[in-house]
Amino acid sequence: MKKNILFDTFKINKTELRNRVGLAPMTRISATKDGYVTDKMVKYYRSFAKGGFGLIITEGTYIDDKNSQTYQYQPGIAFDGQAVVWKKIVDAVHEEGSKIFMQLQHSGPLSQGNHFSEETIAPSSVKPKGEQLKFYFGEGEYKIPREMTKEEMDNVKKSFVKAAQRAEAAGFNGIEIHGANGYLLDAFLTEYTNLRTDEYGGSTENRVRFLVEIASEVTKSVGDDFIVGMRISQSQVNDYTYKWSGEEEDAKIIFGSLGQSGLDYIHVTEYKAWQHAFDGGEKSLVSLAKKYSQLPIIANGQLDNIERATEMLSNGDADIVTLGKGALANHDWVKKVEKEEPLTVFNPDEVLYPVANIKDFEIN
Ligand SMILES: Cc1cc2nc3c(=O)[nH]c(=O)nc-3n(C[C@H](O)[C@H](O)[C@H](O)COP(=O)(O)O)c2cc1C
C-alpha cells in the first residue's frame, strides 16, 4: 500500500518535519498565575510529540507585561525567566523527535484576564461582540478597549520581536504570530473593529499594514534559519461567522502582502478548511492563501477527517495540516492512523469543562 502523504516529510525553511501533521495551538491555562510553564505542561506537550505529531505549535503565549495577556494562567514569554522554563518543553518535544513553534499572542480587545493591567487596547475603541469565554474564567461582556497610540503600536512591535528572540534563545524551531480569531492583529484586519483614520485603517491595504510590519520586523530580528509564520482566519472567538467583505480581492491583498513580508509560512484556520471561503465562491481560504502568498501553507479546521486532510495535501493547497480537537482526543493520533487503529471521539465535557485546563488523565 502506498504511504499516505500525511506521513511524508516536509521542509519549512531549513527545518525538516518528520511528517505533515501538526498540533494546532490550544490555550490550556495551566501555567502558574504569573505565566511560568508547569511540569504538567511539559508532560502534556511531550505526549503529543511521543504520539507522532511532527510539529507542535504551542498555545498562544503573551509577549509583554502590558496589555498582551489574554487569560488567567496563560503562559508568557515576556521575561527571560519565563523563557528559561519553556526550555523544558522544547527539550521534551525534541527528545521525542518533533519540532516546536511558539505561538505569540497579543489579546488586544479580547483580554479577559491580565494580571498586569485592568484595561484593554485595540485599534479603535469598539466594544467586542459577544461574551467572555467561561471555560477560561471569563464572565459577562468584554471591556470597552482604549484606542492604541502610534507609540503603543511601536512598543507592541518591539514586544513581538523580543518575544521571538527569547523563543529562539530557548531553542524553539520557530514562532507563529497570532494574527487570527479577533485578537489584536485580527482586530486591525477586521473592518468593524478598526475605525482608524490613519494609515492603519480604511482600505484592506491599510488594515493589514500592522500585521505586515510586525512580520517583517520579527523576521529581520531573528536568525535566518529560525522559522516565522503567521496565523490568519476570518472567524473570531467572539464572532464565528465573520467574513472578509472584499472576498477574494481581500484575500489577494492580505495573503499577497504577507507573502512579501519575509514570513516562512501562513497558517490558515477555517471551520472546515476545505469549504469555500466566501458565499457562492468555490475556493477555500487555504487555496487562496497558497495562490496569493506562494508560501508554505498550514491548514486547520476539522482536518482530523483523514480523507479531507489527504486531499488538501495532495492537491497542493496545503503543505501541513494541524489538528485541534482530534488531537486532544488522541494525543497519539499520528501513530494510531499510521497503524490503522481506531480513534477516540472528542468529548468536550471531559476535556474543556468546567475550565479548559490540562486534566490529569491527559498526561498519565
Ligand atoms: C481548547 C482550545 C484552545 C484553543 N486555543 C487556541 C490558541 O491559543 N491559539 C489559536 O490560534 N487557536 C486556538 N484554538 C483553535 C484551534 O487551534 C483550532 O483552530 C480549532 O480547534 C479548530 O481545529 P480543529 O477542527 O482541528 O479542532 C483553540 C481551540 C481549542 C479547542
The ligand as an SDF file (V2000), in Angstrom:
LIG
                    3D

 31 33  0  0  0  0  0  0  0  0999 V2000
   -9.2450   24.3530   23.8530 C   0  0  0  0  0  0  0  0  0  0  0  0
   -8.8690   25.1460   22.6280 C   0  0  0  0  0  0  0  0  0  0  0  0
   -7.9560   26.1790   22.7420 C   0  0  0  0  0  0  0  0  0  0  0  0
   -7.5690   26.9190   21.6250 C   0  0  0  0  0  0  0  0  0  0  0  0
   -6.6030   27.8930   21.7470 N   0  0  0  0  0  0  0  0  0  0  0  0
   -6.0860   28.4830   20.6390 C   0  0  0  0  0  0  0  0  0  0  0  0
   -4.9400   29.3230   20.7080 C   0  0  0  0  0  0  0  0  0  0  0  0
   -4.3210   29.5290   21.7770 O   0  0  0  0  0  0  0  0  0  0  0  0
   -4.4910   29.8860   19.5600 N   0  0  0  0  0  0  0  0  0  0  0  0
   -5.1140   29.6730   18.3580 C   0  0  0  0  0  0  0  0  0  0  0  0
   -4.6680   30.2130   17.3390 O   0  0  0  0  0  0  0  0  0  0  0  0
   -6.1720   28.8560   18.2570 N   0  0  0  0  0  0  0  0  0  0  0  0
   -6.6600   28.2410   19.3580 C   0  0  0  0  0  0  0  0  0  0  0  0
   -7.6870   27.3320   19.2330 N   0  0  0  0  0  0  0  0  0  0  0  0
   -8.2010   26.9770   17.9000 C   0  0  0  0  0  0  0  0  0  0  0  0
   -7.5090   25.7120   17.4010 C   0  0  0  0  0  0  0  0  0  0  0  0
   -6.1310   25.9520   17.1290 O   0  0  0  0  0  0  0  0  0  0  0  0
   -8.1570   25.2200   16.0970 C   0  0  0  0  0  0  0  0  0  0  0  0
   -8.1200   26.2610   15.1570 O   0  0  0  0  0  0  0  0  0  0  0  0
   -9.5950   24.7670   16.2840 C   0  0  0  0  0  0  0  0  0  0  0  0
   -9.7070   23.8520   17.3630 O   0  0  0  0  0  0  0  0  0  0  0  0
  -10.1250   24.1230   15.0070 C   0  0  0  0  0  0  0  0  0  0  0  0
   -9.3670   22.9750   14.6620 O   0  0  0  0  0  0  0  0  0  0  0  0
   -9.9970   21.5040   14.8460 P   0  0  0  0  0  0  0  0  0  0  0  0
  -11.2300   21.4790   13.9740 O   0  0  0  0  0  0  0  0  0  0  0  0
   -8.9400   20.5520   14.3960 O   0  0  0  0  0  0  0  0  0  0  0  0
  -10.3330   21.3700   16.3180 O   0  0  0  0  0  0  0  0  0  0  0  0
   -8.1280   26.6150   20.3500 C   0  0  0  0  0  0  0  0  0  0  0  0
   -9.0590   25.5800   20.2460 C   0  0  0  0  0  0  0  0  0  0  0  0
   -9.4150   24.8390   21.3550 C   0  0  0  0  0  0  0  0  0  0  0  0
  -10.3900   23.6940   21.2010 C   0  0  0  0  0  0  0  0  0  0  0  0
  1  2  1  0
  2  3  1  0
  2 30  2  0
  3  4  2  0
  4  5  1  0
  4 28  1  0
  5  6  2  0
  6  7  1  0
  6 13  1  0
  7  8  2  0
  7  9  1  0
  9 10  1  0
 10 11  2  0
 10 12  1  0
 12 13  2  0
 13 14  1  0
 14 15  1  0
 14 28  1  0
 15 16  1  0
 16 17  1  0
 16 18  1  0
 18 19  1  0
 18 20  1  0
 20 21  1  0
 20 22  1  0
 22 23  1  0
 23 24  1  0
 24 25  2  0
 24 26  1  0
 24 27  1  0
 28 29  2  0
 29 30  1  0
 30 31  1  0
M  END
$$$$
